[in-house]
Amino acid sequence: MKITVNQKSLSEWSGQVLVIGLVEGSIENQLKNLDGICDLKSLALYAKARDFSAKPGEIIKLDFLNSSPEKLILIGLGKVEELSINNLREGACLASRSSIGSTGKIGVFFPWEAFELSVAAKAVAESIRLSIFKDLRFNSDPKQQRSPQELDLIGIPEDAIHFISQVDPICSGVELARELVGAPPNDLTPSTLANKAIETAKEFNLDYKILERLDCEAQGMGAYLAVAKGSDLDPKFIHLTYKPKGAIKRRIAIVGKGLTFDSGGYNLKVGASQIEMMKYDMGGSASVIGAARAIGEIAPIGTEIHFIVASCENMVNGSAVHPGDIVTASNGKTIEINNTDAEGRLTLADALVYACKLKPDSIVDLATLTGACVIALGEEIAGLWVNDDDLANELEKASSSCGEKLWRMPLQKSYKEGLKSMLADIKNTGPRAGGSITAALFLTEFIDDGISWAHLDIAGTCWADKDRGLDPAGATGFGVRTLVSWACQ
């Protein structure tokens, strides 16, 4: 979608769909901006008859014959004193969905003056584009939906176009993540994921390295390889690197859980575990590769960024890891596997050790790690565990700016008692209570002292069973925007 800005009056603007955001109160006064486009008195009477008062989520759609615009959409944004960037996002999503069926240009005129211009323009542009995404790759006869191909932000100075220069690469990264998560597990295997990472690296000037099984054995990745043993498909350890031009002032690593399918292993997923949906257990890796794609195009200065994924399947065969097995991670820690369905943390263990060897200033991992996090925070908020307050503040600022919600959770050290093993250094699961916390505490065993680290549990946020405004039903691509915003700070 092409994105432009201009300061034309509404009567001078031409295009197919015109969207006007209104706040509660003085509706007739706000409609004066439409003078020359339609009969204001009739429009005001129509709005009154429809009980339109510009409350959040209210909408009026009008079609015009043989004119420009062809469609007028009025969106309620709520009370002016309660107006937030999220009101703009939600209004933009509603308008975008309502414009489906029209092609050409959509123009959006919102009360920009109430916000920091760069933040508001970027939020609306991302929302317009992402809310109309639809993955039709696996339909035998896909019906391509008609939707606007150009977005014009009206009332914004021409020199402000740089505010939204990152929108296209970020949205492309989110869409890539959605496609990766949405693909079925017979299509997206560890090899396919690795090939997609290589393709992304080549297109956007990233260095890449794929470690095969023997390479991982040489590095002592016993935890990761134990999970991969049950699958007929080879594991693929993916490492992409973005190197900026000029001096490097900061080095970070982003690690994603990459289980392209998770059966649970011998602790087979049953009942309400939704085994048929376990294709999305690589949601963390999808966000990492989507972020790599966006960052490669944006090309931020001063920060070297490593993107790491230990990809494999968790399956059941004669070679699969047993409940009760003891394995050794690449930092020498021994792990008693008391639950083969807690496999993601085993793959992350070796991936985090690998990341620490790169000597980054900070590491952030993303994983669809625990059902406990979904119970605690639901499907719209990801859990955040972090060992450094400054990093926590950076990530919370990044997530807030792009509309992805994080909630900081405790790293209660006393809970680590539940991970003690009679035979090994540590077990891979603790008691049922506080399961998302003990999962994060398990990961701390593989982080070197002095390295800032954060863990994002996106088990609830990576998939939507129904439309959630900016996120259509299906894969959400959650995390890409936060990672890009954080990496480009």
C-alpha positions as CSV (number, residue, x, y, z in Angstrom):
1,M,0.0,0.0,0.0
2,K,1.4,3.4,-1.0
3,I,1.2,5.9,1.8
4,T,1.2,9.7,1.2
5,V,0.4,12.8,3.3
6,N,-1.0,16.2,2.3
7,Q,-2.5,19.4,3.8
8,K,-5.3,19.8,1.3
9,S,-8.7,20.8,2.5
10,L,-11.2,18.0,2.4
11,S,-13.2,19.7,-0.4
12,E,-10.0,19.6,-2.5
13,W,-9.2,16.0,-1.9
14,S,-10.0,13.3,-4.5
15,G,-10.1,9.6,-4.0
16,Q,-12.5,6.6,-3.5
17,V,-13.0,6.5,0.2
18,L,-12.9,9.4,2.7
19,V,-12.7,8.6,6.4
20,I,-13.5,11.3,9.0
21,G,-12.8,10.7,12.7
22,L,-15.1,12.6,15.0
23,V,-15.1,13.2,18.8
24,E,-18.2,13.3,21.0
25,G,-20.0,16.7,21.2
26,S,-20.5,19.4,18.6
27,I,-21.0,16.9,15.8
28,E,-22.5,19.6,13.5
29,N,-19.6,21.9,14.0
30,Q,-17.1,19.1,13.1
31,L,-19.0,18.2,10.0
32,K,-18.4,21.7,8.6
33,N,-15.1,20.3,7.3
34,L,-17.2,18.4,4.8
35,D,-18.6,21.6,3.2
36,G,-18.5,21.2,-0.5
37,I,-18.5,17.4,-0.4
38,C,-22.1,16.8,0.7
39,D,-25.1,18.6,2.1
40,L,-24.2,19.3,5.6
41,K,-27.7,19.8,6.9
42,S,-28.9,16.5,5.5
43,L,-25.8,14.8,6.9
44,A,-26.3,16.2,10.4
45,L,-30.0,15.1,10.3
46,Y,-29.0,11.6,9.1
47,A,-26.4,11.3,11.9
48,K,-29.0,12.4,14.5
49,A,-31.6,10.0,13.2
50,R,-29.0,7.2,13.5
51,D,-28.2,8.2,17.1
52,F,-24.6,8.8,16.0
53,S,-22.8,10.7,18.8
54,A,-19.2,9.7,17.9
55,K,-18.8,7.2,20.7
56,P,-15.9,4.7,20.2
57,G,-16.9,2.1,17.6
58,E,-19.8,4.0,16.1
59,I,-19.8,4.3,12.3
60,I,-21.8,5.8,9.5
61,K,-21.2,4.8,5.9
62,L,-22.6,6.7,2.9
63,D,-22.2,5.9,-0.8
64,F,-22.2,8.6,-3.4
65,L,-22.9,8.1,-7.1
66,N,-20.6,9.5,-9.8
67,S,-18.6,11.6,-7.4
68,S,-15.3,11.8,-5.5
69,P,-15.2,10.4,-2.9
70,E,-17.4,7.4,-3.8
71,K,-17.8,6.5,-0.1
72,L,-17.8,8.6,3.1
73,I,-17.2,6.9,6.4
74,L,-17.7,8.7,9.8
75,I,-15.9,7.1,12.7
76,G,-16.6,7.8,16.4
77,L,-13.5,8.2,18.5
78,G,-15.0,9.0,21.9
79,K,-14.6,11.9,24.3
80,V,-11.9,14.4,23.5
81,E,-10.6,14.3,27.1
82,E,-10.2,10.5,26.9
83,L,-8.8,10.4,23.4
84,S,-5.8,8.0,23.1
85,I,-3.6,6.6,20.3
86,N,-5.6,3.3,20.7
87,N,-8.8,5.2,19.9
88,L,-7.1,6.2,16.6
89,R,-5.9,2.6,16.0
90,E,-9.4,1.2,16.6
91,G,-11.1,3.8,14.5
92,A,-8.6,3.3,11.7
93,C,-9.2,-0.5,11.8
94,L,-13.0,0.0,11.7
95,A,-12.6,2.4,8.7
96,S,-10.2,0.1,6.9
97,R,-12.5,-2.9,7.2
98,S,-15.4,-0.8,6.0
99,S,-13.5,0.2,2.9
100,I,-13.1,-3.3,1.7
101,G,-14.8,-3.6,-1.7
102,S,-13.4,-0.3,-2.9
103,T,-10.1,0.1,-4.8
104,G,-7.9,3.1,-5.3
105,K,-7.3,5.7,-2.6
106,I,-8.5,5.9,1.0
107,G,-8.1,9.3,2.7
108,V,-8.1,9.7,6.5
109,F,-8.7,12.9,8.4
110,F,-8.4,12.5,12.2
111,P,-8.0,15.1,14.9
112,W,-4.2,15.0,14.6
113,E,-3.7,18.1,16.7
114,A,-4.5,16.2,19.8
115,F,-1.5,13.9,19.5
116,E,2.2,13.9,18.8
117,L,2.1,13.9,15.0
118,S,4.7,11.3,14.3
119,V,3.1,8.7,16.7
120,A,-0.5,9.3,15.5
121,A,0.3,9.2,11.8
122,K,2.4,6.0,12.1
123,A,-0.3,4.3,14.3
124,V,-3.1,5.1,11.8
125,A,-1.1,4.0,8.8
126,E,-0.1,0.7,10.4
127,S,-3.6,0.0,11.5
128,I,-5.1,0.7,8.0
129,R,-2.7,-1.6,6.3
130,L,-2.6,-4.5,8.8
131,S,-6.3,-4.7,9.5
132,I,-7.1,-5.7,5.9
133,F,-4.5,-8.5,5.7
134,K,-5.9,-11.8,4.6
135,D,-3.9,-15.0,4.0
136,L,-5.4,-16.8,1.0
137,R,-2.4,-19.0,0.1
138,F,-4.0,-22.3,0.9
139,N,-7.4,-21.7,-0.8
140,S,-7.9,-23.7,-3.9
141,D,-9.8,-20.8,-5.5
142,P,-8.8,-17.7,-3.6
143,K,-11.1,-14.7,-4.0
144,Q,-8.9,-11.7,-3.8
145,Q,-10.6,-9.0,-1.8
146,R,-10.9,-5.6,-3.3
147,S,-9.4,-3.0,-1.0
148,P,-7.7,0.4,-1.3
149,Q,-4.2,0.4,-2.7
150,E,-3.2,3.9,-1.5
151,L,-3.5,5.7,1.8
152,D,-3.5,9.5,2.1
153,L,-3.2,11.0,5.5
154,I,-5.0,14.3,5.1
155,G,-4.1,17.4,7.2
156,I,-0.5,16.4,7.8
157,P,2.4,18.5,6.4
158,E,4.2,17.2,3.4
159,D,7.6,17.3,5.2
160,A,6.2,14.9,7.8
161,I,6.4,11.9,5.4
162,H,9.5,10.7,7.2
163,F,7.3,10.0,10.2
164,I,5.8,7.0,8.4
165,S,8.8,5.9,6.4
166,Q,9.1,2.8,8.6
167,V,5.4,1.7,8.2
168,D,5.9,-0.3,5.0
169,P,8.9,-2.4,6.3
170,I,7.3,-2.9,9.7
171,C,4.0,-4.0,8.2
172,S,5.8,-6.3,5.8
173,G,7.6,-7.9,8.7
174,V,4.3,-8.4,10.6
175,E,2.7,-9.9,7.5
176,L,5.7,-12.3,7.0
177,A,5.3,-13.4,10.6
178,R,1.6,-14.0,10.1
179,E,2.2,-16.1,7.0
180,L,4.8,-18.2,8.8
181,V,2.6,-18.9,11.8
182,G,-0.5,-19.4,9.6
183,A,1.2,-22.0,7.4
184,P,0.3,-25.7,8.3
185,P,3.0,-27.9,9.7
186,N,3.2,-30.1,6.6
187,D,4.2,-26.9,4.7
188,L,6.3,-25.1,7.3
189,T,8.9,-27.5,8.5
190,P,12.2,-26.6,10.2
191,S,13.9,-26.7,6.7
192,T,11.3,-24.4,5.2
193,L,11.7,-22.0,8.1
194,A,15.4,-22.0,7.6
195,N,15.1,-21.4,3.9
196,K,12.7,-18.5,4.5
197,A,15.2,-17.0,6.9
198,I,18.0,-17.3,4.2
199,E,15.7,-15.8,1.6
200,T,15.0,-12.9,3.9
201,A,18.7,-12.5,4.7
202,K,19.7,-12.4,1.0
203,E,17.0,-9.8,0.2
204,F,17.8,-7.5,3.0
205,N,21.5,-7.7,3.3
206,L,21.8,-9.8,6.5
207,D,24.5,-12.3,7.2
208,Y,23.2,-15.8,7.8
209,K,24.4,-19.1,9.2
210,I,22.4,-22.4,9.5
211,L,23.8,-24.9,12.0
212,E,22.9,-28.5,11.1
213,R,22.5,-31.4,13.5
214,L,26.2,-32.2,13.5
215,D,27.1,-28.6,14.1
216,C,24.8,-28.4,17.1
217,E,26.2,-31.7,18.5
218,A,29.7,-30.1,18.2
219,Q,28.5,-27.2,20.3
220,G,27.0,-29.6,22.9
221,M,23.4,-28.5,22.4
222,G,22.0,-31.6,24.2
223,A,18.8,-29.9,25.4
224,Y,17.8,-28.7,21.9
225,L,18.8,-31.9,20.2
226,A,16.9,-34.0,22.7
227,V,13.6,-32.4,21.6
228,A,14.5,-32.9,17.9
229,K,15.1,-36.7,18.4
230,G,11.5,-37.6,18.0
231,S,11.0,-36.2,14.5
232,D,12.0,-37.6,11.2
233,L,12.8,-34.0,10.1
234,D,16.3,-32.5,10.7
235,P,16.5,-29.6,13.2
236,K,17.8,-26.3,11.8
237,F,19.5,-23.7,14.0
238,I,19.1,-20.3,12.4
239,H,21.4,-17.3,13.0
240,L,20.9,-14.1,11.1
241,T,22.9,-10.9,11.7
242,Y,22.3,-7.3,10.9
243,K,25.5,-5.2,10.9
244,P,25.0,-1.4,10.7
245,K,27.2,0.9,8.7
246,G,29.6,2.8,10.8
247,A,30.5,2.4,14.4
248,I,28.7,-0.2,16.6
249,K,27.5,1.3,19.8
250,R,25.2,-1.5,21.0
251,R,24.9,-5.2,20.4
252,I,21.6,-7.1,21.0
253,A,20.3,-10.6,20.4
254,I,16.7,-11.6,19.7
255,V,15.8,-15.3,20.2
256,G,12.6,-17.0,19.1
257,K,11.1,-20.4,20.0
258,G,10.8,-22.3,16.8
259,L,8.7,-25.5,17.3
260,T,7.1,-25.9,13.9
261,F,4.9,-28.5,15.4
262,D,4.5,-29.6,19.1
263,S,2.7,-32.9,19.7
264,G,3.9,-32.8,23.3
265,G,6.1,-35.8,22.8
266,Y,5.4,-38.8,25.1
267,N,3.5,-36.3,27.3
268,L,1.1,-36.2,24.4
269,K,-1.2,-33.2,24.2
270,V,-4.8,-34.4,24.9
271,G,-8.2,-32.9,25.8
272,A,-8.3,-29.1,25.7
273,S,-4.6,-28.8,24.7
274,Q,-5.6,-28.0,21.1
275,I,-3.0,-30.2,19.5
276,E,-4.3,-29.3,16.1
277,M,-3.2,-25.7,16.6
278,M,0.3,-26.5,17.6
279,K,1.6,-25.1,14.3
280,Y,1.7,-21.8,16.0
281,D,4.3,-23.0,18.6
282,M,6.9,-21.3,16.4
283,G,5.2,-17.9,16.9
284,G,8.3,-16.5,18.6
285,S,10.6,-17.5,15.7
286,A,8.1,-16.0,13.2
287,S,8.2,-12.6,15.1
288,V,12.0,-12.8,15.1
289,I,12.3,-13.4,11.4
290,G,9.6,-10.8,10.7
291,A,11.6,-8.3,12.7
292,A,14.8,-9.2,10.9
293,R,13.0,-8.5,7.6
294,A,11.8,-5.1,8.8
295,I,15.1,-4.1,10.4
296,G,17.1,-5.2,7.3
297,E,15.0,-2.7,5.2
298,I,15.0,0.1,7.8
299,A,18.8,-0.2,8.4
300,P,19.1,1.5,11.8
301,I,22.5,2.9,12.7
302,G,24.7,2.0,15.7
303,T,23.2,-1.4,16.7
304,E,24.3,-4.8,15.7
305,I,21.4,-7.3,15.9
306,H,21.5,-11.1,16.1
307,F,18.4,-13.1,15.3
308,I,18.5,-16.7,16.6
309,V,16.1,-19.6,16.3
310,A,16.6,-23.2,17.3
311,S,13.9,-24.8,15.1
312,C,12.7,-28.4,15.2
313,E,9.5,-30.5,15.8
314,N,8.5,-32.2,19.0
315,M,7.2,-35.6,17.9
316,V,6.9,-39.2,19.1
317,N,8.9,-42.1,17.6
318,G,11.2,-44.8,18.9
319,S,14.1,-42.4,19.3
320,A,12.1,-39.6,21.1
321,V,13.2,-38.3,24.5
322,H,11.6,-40.1,27.4
323,P,10.0,-38.5,30.5
324,G,12.7,-38.9,33.1
325,D,15.7,-38.6,30.7
326,I,18.6,-36.4,31.8
327,V,20.3,-34.2,29.1
328,T,23.1,-31.7,29.2
329,A,22.8,-28.2,27.7
330,S,25.6,-26.4,26.0
331,N,26.6,-24.6,29.1
332,G,27.1,-27.9,31.0
333,K,23.9,-27.7,33.0
334,T,22.1,-31.1,33.4
335,I,18.3,-31.1,33.0
336,E,15.9,-33.8,34.1
337,I,13.0,-33.9,31.6
338,N,10.0,-34.6,33.8
339,N,7.6,-33.4,31.0
340,T,8.4,-33.7,27.3
341,D,5.6,-31.1,26.6
342,A,7.8,-28.5,28.2
343,E,10.1,-28.7,25.2
344,G,10.3,-25.0,24.2
345,R,12.4,-24.1,27.2
346,L,14.8,-26.9,26.3
347,T,15.4,-25.5,22.8
348,L,15.6,-22.0,24.2
349,A,18.2,-23.1,26.8
350,D,20.8,-23.8,24.1
351,A,19.7,-20.9,22.0
352,L,20.3,-18.5,24.9
353,V,23.7,-20.0,25.7
354,Y,24.6,-19.5,22.0
355,A,23.3,-15.9,22.2
356,C,25.4,-15.2,25.4
357,K,28.6,-16.3,23.6
358,L,28.1,-13.4,21.2
359,K,28.6,-11.0,24.1
360,P,25.5,-8.9,23.5
361,D,24.5,-6.0,25.8
362,S,20.9,-7.4,25.9
363,I,19.0,-10.5,24.9
364,V,15.2,-10.7,24.4
365,D,13.5,-14.0,23.8
366,L,9.9,-14.6,22.5
367,A,8.1,-17.8,23.0
368,T,4.7,-19.4,23.0
369,L,5.9,-20.9,26.2
370,T,3.1,-21.6,28.7
371,G,-0.6,-22.0,29.0
372,A,-0.3,-20.5,32.4
373,C,0.5,-17.2,30.9
374,V,-2.7,-17.3,28.9
375,I,-4.7,-18.1,32.0
376,A,-3.0,-15.1,33.8
377,L,-3.1,-12.5,31.1
378,G,-5.6,-13.6,28.4
379,E,-5.2,-13.3,24.7
380,E,-4.3,-9.6,24.3
381,I,-1.4,-9.1,26.8
382,A,2.0,-10.8,26.7
383,G,3.9,-11.6,29.8
384,L,7.3,-9.9,30.4
385,W,10.0,-11.2,32.7
386,V,13.2,-9.3,32.9
387,N,16.4,-9.1,35.0
388,D,17.1,-5.4,34.4
389,D,14.8,-2.5,35.1
390,D,16.3,-0.4,32.3
391,L,15.6,-3.1,29.7
392,A,12.1,-3.5,31.1
393,N,11.5,0.3,30.6
394,E,12.8,0.1,27.1
395,L,10.6,-2.7,26.1
396,E,7.5,-1.3,27.8
397,K,8.1,2.0,26.0
398,A,8.5,0.2,22.7
399,S,5.4,-1.9,23.1
400,S,3.3,1.0,24.2
401,S,4.3,3.1,21.2
402,C,3.1,0.5,18.8
403,G,0.0,-0.8,20.6
404,E,1.3,-4.2,21.7
405,K,0.5,-4.8,25.3
406,L,3.1,-6.2,27.8
407,W,2.6,-6.8,31.5
408,R,5.7,-7.2,33.7
409,M,5.6,-10.4,35.8
410,P,7.7,-11.3,38.8
411,L,10.9,-13.4,38.8
412,Q,10.2,-14.8,42.2
413,K,13.5,-16.5,43.1
414,S,12.0,-18.6,45.8
415,Y,9.9,-20.4,43.2
416,K,13.1,-21.9,41.8
417,E,12.8,-24.5,44.6
418,G,10.2,-26.1,42.5
419,L,12.7,-26.8,39.8
420,K,15.1,-28.8,41.9
421,S,15.9,-32.3,40.8
422,M,17.1,-35.2,42.9
423,L,19.5,-36.3,40.2
424,A,20.3,-33.4,37.8
425,D,21.0,-29.7,38.2
426,I,17.4,-28.8,37.4
427,K,14.1,-30.1,36.2
428,N,12.4,-28.6,33.1
429,T,9.1,-28.1,34.9
430,G,8.0,-27.1,38.4
431,P,4.7,-27.2,40.3
432,R,1.4,-26.3,38.5
433,A,1.1,-23.1,40.5
434,G,3.1,-20.2,39.0
435,G,3.9,-22.2,35.9
436,S,4.8,-19.2,33.7
437,I,7.1,-17.9,36.4
438,T,9.0,-21.1,36.9
439,A,9.4,-21.4,33.1
440,A,11.0,-18.0,33.1
441,L,13.2,-18.9,36.1
442,F,14.3,-22.0,34.2
443,L,15.5,-19.8,31.4
444,T,17.6,-17.7,33.7
445,E,19.9,-20.7,34.2
446,F,21.2,-20.1,30.7
447,I,21.9,-16.4,30.8
448,D,25.4,-15.2,31.7
449,D,25.9,-12.8,34.6
450,G,26.1,-9.2,33.4
451,I,23.8,-9.6,30.4
452,S,20.5,-7.9,30.4
453,W,17.7,-10.3,29.5
454,A,14.0,-10.3,28.9
455,H,11.5,-13.1,28.2
456,L,8.2,-12.5,26.4
457,D,5.6,-15.2,26.7
458,I,3.3,-14.7,23.7
459,A,1.3,-17.9,24.0
460,G,-1.9,-15.9,24.2
461,T,-1.2,-13.1,21.8
462,C,0.3,-14.9,18.8
463,W,-3.1,-16.2,17.5
464,A,-6.6,-14.7,17.5
465,D,-9.6,-17.0,17.2
466,K,-11.7,-13.9,16.1
467,D,-11.0,-10.4,14.8
468,R,-9.3,-8.2,17.3
469,G,-9.3,-4.9,15.5
470,L,-5.8,-4.5,14.2
471,D,-5.4,-8.3,14.3
472,P,-7.7,-10.2,11.9
473,A,-8.6,-13.7,13.0
474,G,-5.6,-16.1,12.8
475,A,-1.9,-15.3,13.2
476,T,-1.3,-11.9,14.7
477,G,2.5,-11.3,14.1
478,F,2.6,-10.1,17.7
479,G,6.0,-8.9,18.8
480,V,7.4,-7.7,15.5
481,R,6.5,-4.1,16.1
482,T,7.8,-4.1,19.6
483,L,11.1,-5.7,18.6
484,V,11.6,-3.2,15.7
485,S,10.7,-0.2,17.9
486,W,13.1,-1.5,20.6
487,A,15.9,-2.3,18.3
488,C,15.7,1.0,16.5
489,Q,15.7,3.1,19.7
